[in-house]
Each structure stands twice: as C-alpha cells, then as structure tokens.
Amino acid sequence: MPERQRTLTDPRALRALAHPVRIAIIEQLTVHGALTASQVSERIEESPANCSWHLRKLAEHGFVEEAHGGTGRQRPWQVSHLGVSWNDFDGPAELAVAGEALSQVLVAREVDRLYDARRRLRDDAADWQQSADVTQSAAWLTAAELRELNDAVRTLLMEKTDRFEDASKRPAGSRLCALVSWGVPTYGIADPTHERSESRRAEPGAD
C-alpha cells in the first residue's frame, strides 16, 4: 500500500518530477495501480521504451517502485506515495525555483484538462453537464482569513481520497473528477501603492 504523502525537500526530486510524461505516468499508476511500461505506454500514447526510461528516472528519486510479479520489461511499477508536497518559501532558493517549475507543469496540465472536459461535456449526460462547474471569485481577506479558507477548501477536496486506496468505497456511477483550487493575494490590481497613485490622479486640480 503506498504511503499517503511525501514531503519533497530535494530540488533534484522536484526537477525530476516536472515533466508532462512523468506526471502522466504517475497519474496512471495512481488511478490504475501497478502497471508495466507497456501498459502505461498504451494509456498515455508514448513508446514503451520512453515510458520505461521515465519510470527508471522516477524510481531514482523515489516516486515509483517495482511491484510484485513480472520480470524484465514485464515487471510492473507502482507509486510510492499517493501525493507530494513541498515548501516554496522556507527552504533554499533552489528548492523554490524547482517547486515553481513543477507548479507550472501541474497547473498547465489541469488547465488543459479543464478545456478538454468542457469540450467533452457537450456530448455527455445532462446530470454531468449540470454537476461540472467552474467558480471564480475575489474577496478582501486578511492573511489569517485566506489561510483559513484555503485550509477549509483543502479539507473538503481531500475527504474522498480514501477511494483511491479502496475501490469498494467508490459509489456506483462515480467517475474520477479533477478538483483544483488556489487562493492567493492579487498583485497590481488593488495593492496599496497602486491605490494611492490612483487616488492622487483623481483629486481635483491634480496634474
């Protein structure tokens, strides 16, 4: 059984994961369980040789490991952890740079998945069309309030993750769904410096 989550502290591990093919491989192993390189290749439309090479690189950094059964090219691989996390701010600058590169790959992948889903939903059942949604908002928050809101959203999004480990907990008719969230301060829209500048320009008689 894979461990729940791994905290990454080595920039080399972050850089090793920041590749679309490797992210795709991790997704397949997480969703389907142990797979051989050939089985992965069929699912992500990459050559078996390329998948095998990326699997070995992932294994070098502890993201995947050999599963029981099989030999040679037919040996299956499984994920070592069900998720990863890292700290962009308290660690060394090299870790922050590597973390940002991985974040960009992950966010770009989720945006592509969103666009693909919206196209496919046009031909899907009405209940799935009505259930899928995109929500965007902005609010004036303190740092503590933003932390509280992010924690609440994370708790809500993570409450069904046990269904990865135990398929019997998946309700009939359930599908794998992408749930993405971020809560960050805006910069350059309503920051104090910008507001003071705008206020001075708006004063009567101002140059």
Secondary structure, 3 states (H helix, E strand, C coil): CCECCEEECCHHHHHHHCCHHHHHHHHHHHHHCCECHHHHHHHHCCCHHHHHHHHHHHHHCCCEEECCCCCHHHCCEEECECCEEECCCCCCHHHHHHHHHHHHHHHHHHHHHHHHHHHHHCCCCHHHHHHCCCCCCCCCCCHHHHHHHHHHHHHHHHCCCHHHHCHHHCCCCCCCCCCCCCCCCCCCCCCHHHHHHHHHHHCCCCC
